[in-house]
Amino acid sequence: MTAPATGRPAGEPERPGDGTTPGPGAPAAPGTGTATVSPAPTPGDSTAPGTPGPSGGPAAPDAAAPPGGPASAGPFTPSGSSAPSGSSVPSDASGAPDAADAVDAVDASDTFDQDSLPAPRGASQSLLRSLLRPSRGRVAVAAVLLVVKEAAVQAGPLLVALAIDRAVPALRAGDTGPLLAVGLAYLLCSLVSGGFQYAFVLLSARISQDVLLDLRGRIFRHAQALSLDFHERYTSGRLISRATTDVESLRELLNEGLEELLSVALSVFYIAVLLLWLDWGLGTAAVLSFYPLYLLIRRFRRRSELVYGKRSTAIAAVVVKFAETMNGIRPVQAFRREAANEAEFRTLNRRHERVNGDAILEMARYVVSSRLVANTVVAAIVLWGAYRVATGGLALGVLAASVLYLRRLYDPIDRLGMFLNSYQSAAASLLKIAGLLAQRPSVPEPERPRELPARPEGHPGREVVFEDVRFSYRGGGEVLPPFGLTLAAGTTTAVVGTTGAGKSTLAKLLARFYDPTAGRVLLDGVDLRELSAAELRRGVVMVTQEAFLFSGTVAENIALGRPDASRADVERAARAIGAHDFIAALPDGYDTDVRKRGGRISAGQRQLVAFARALLADPAVLILDEATSSLDVPGERAVQRAMHTVLRGRTAVVIAHRLSTVEIADRVLVMSGGRVVEDGTPEDLIGGGGRFAELHRAWRESLA
């Protein structure tokens, strides 16, 4: 008895999702097995009976939701708390996000274009606290250094008052002791303030660099951990802006702004106390003048907060446009897009210029207004104090010290404006970084990961089952209607169809770049959602249409498939694929630097390197997503020869545009509108007169 091609042993009861009924228009293909399109679930059901719900997967239009309520959570779910960036999104027992998370996800759907990712309330402050927490001991020491330094600085005017009112009269009487004591005290205060300032700058710089190192690392790690759907919607230029421009804004605050804030706060406190101690009337007048300054500061902070939020978005748009143009420099020059791109860049650059101008204008308004208030108050207090000195109600030294303190009191107001300038810029940047770090992968790691069952010796590949699967991208209609499909272990299945038929989506579900909206994808009976990322990537490898090579040597790019591989293993894989000859002919052989994106070698050679990488990884399941569609005829032939080697002894899914690739398949699935409409061997489908036969006929005519 012959086992069905579904991979189910003869006599075994049918597993849910096994293909047993031909799709519409599919010719009978005995022994090949077929895919089934499962009946649609009851309206309102979000999952097929007996299957767990998606875990943060893309939203389906018909997913379960309360009447009038939001759809299910989309491909990403912003955190609703200030939990660490690596934590999971809270979910109910079924693994589906709760209603609050669903609402957050829906609300966030329009924020990508606006570069305004949602973040929980207080996320910026929580992020800053978590960054400073490892350095809290050093922060405390730095604060003590600044307190002592500021006390030494503010002792100066008080010593001047002592010199005028006591040391000078004593000197006239022939006693030089008080004046020498005041002079030595002033020198000592200068030395203490300078030494403590040096220690503070050194320590605060180390704290700042540690914080920035941690933050950049968090951004990079988190960006890598986010799922594919996030990166398809959030451009790399914005990520670069988060890790450079926004981090730089925080650096300015940490290096300069915080010292300014603490210095201003301490100086205002010391001076207010000393003024009140020197003379209650002058001190009270000085303290009352704080109120109009407070109103100016509050107005400046509110207006600048809006401006700096716009500025961060504007500079990100400039970076995005620049990165997009440089990454696509070949088509830009080929289609003479330079002038059009320059016009678009000029528009974005001018927008950034206008927003920067608004920020400078707000700063100018604050500085002019604060100086006007400060100078008016100083003039009024000096006139009043002079009158009191003339009438004998105030000592001259006290007036001199009070005037010095008043100048020191109001001079930091400009510095406070500079701090607020840095603060608003850093706050806007920190909010955007917090919004990025608040995003959660739509393909989360399982809480209790399972391992794949061990493969028996000589057993090729693993069985793949799509069990009552359906899928929708967020914001779009259903891409894959409910269907079931079984791919027998060790077989090669080609998937063909027109653009938009759902071929690549099928491959992405198998690679778990997305989770199905409903149903399960099983690998040897284990749900992909129950496998850790490391276990899954060991078992399933995908080779895409454009073979991406990283900067580095050829050997390093091949060894990505198995980082612990020896040079002999790398060369063995390259020889098996047929890539050894062209690699050996390179200037430095396997040690040749392929440069950015592998630009030093041809597209066909890059694809051979990708195949060698896959062969070295030795996965049980291999996915080839249109791996030959961008190659010329010689390159395609070389890659097809390599495909025979790399597909041998494993389960393979080949997404094909060129039907020459289909000839090596054991089974062909023809997709249309997200459904499998034909299923059989290449020979049976060619002779059946269906869609595949028409595609094959058109392909043969194109070769004539």
Helices and strands as residue ranges (DSSP letters): H 99-107, G 108-110, H 123-132, G 133-135, H 136-162, I 163-167, H 168-172, H 177-225, H 228-233, H 236-241, I 242-246, H 247-252, I 253-257, H 258-278, H 280-288, H 290-327, H 329-334, H 338-390, H 396-437, E 464-472, E 478-487, E 492-497, H 503-510, E 518-523, E 526-527, G 528-530, H 533-539, E 540-543, H 554-558, G 559-561, H 567-577, H 580-584, G 589-591, G 596-598, H 603-617, E 621-625, H 633-647, E 651-655, G 659-664, E 667-672, E 675-680, H 682-688, H 691-703
